[in-house]
Amino acid sequence: MLLCIDIGNTNILLGLYEGDVLGPHWRLATVHERMPDEFAMQLLALFNYANIAPAQVTGVAIASGVATLT
């Protein structure tokens, strides 16, 4: 499963792909003051809500227009 993350100035888009099929996906507000641990906890909560184990993710793709959050 591929985790795709698009970090923008207003929103952070996240999606899980199994092959070409988009599975669970989310839109979060971009909060520049948020610490890395807070992002990790939020991501784990979203995975838990979708019944996805982090070990199911085999790759990550990140696109970012916000250097401070990359």
N, C-alpha and C positions, 0 to 999 in steps of 0.2 A: 504494500500500500504506500502511495506517495503522498506526503503532506506538502501542499503548496501554500505559501504565505506571500501575500502582497501587502506590503507596508506602505500606506499612503499618509499624507498629512492629516486627513480627517478620519479615515477608517483603516482597519487592518482586516483583510479578507483571508480566510483560511478554508481550505477544502481538502478532503481526502479522496484520492483517486485510486480505483482498483482497475488497472489497465486504462481504457479510455472512458470509463464510467465514473462520473462524479458521485460520490457518496455524501456523507454528512458534510455540511459546510456552514460557516458562520461569518458574521460581520461584527467586529468589535470597534468601539471608539478608540482612536489613537490618543493615548495619554502620554505625553512626552516625559512626565515626571515619574511614571511607573518604573519600578525596579525590575531587573531581570527575573528575580524570584517570583514576583507578582505575576508576570506574564506566564511563567512556567506553571504556577498554581492554577491560573485561569485556563490554560490549555489542558491541563490534566482534568479539571472539572468538566470541560466540554467533552473530552474523550470519555469520561465516566458516564456522562449523560447519554452519550451515543452508544454505550456498551462497546467501546473500542479500547483494547489494551495497547499501551504505548509500544509494546514489543511487536505489534502488527505493522508498524510503520517501518519500512525498509529504506526509505529515502526522503529527502527534504529538498524542496526548491524554494528559494527566497528571491523575491523582487522587491526592491525598496527605493523610494524616493526620499527617505528620511534617514540620512546617514547616522544620526545620533541614536537611532533605534535598531540599527542593523547589527 
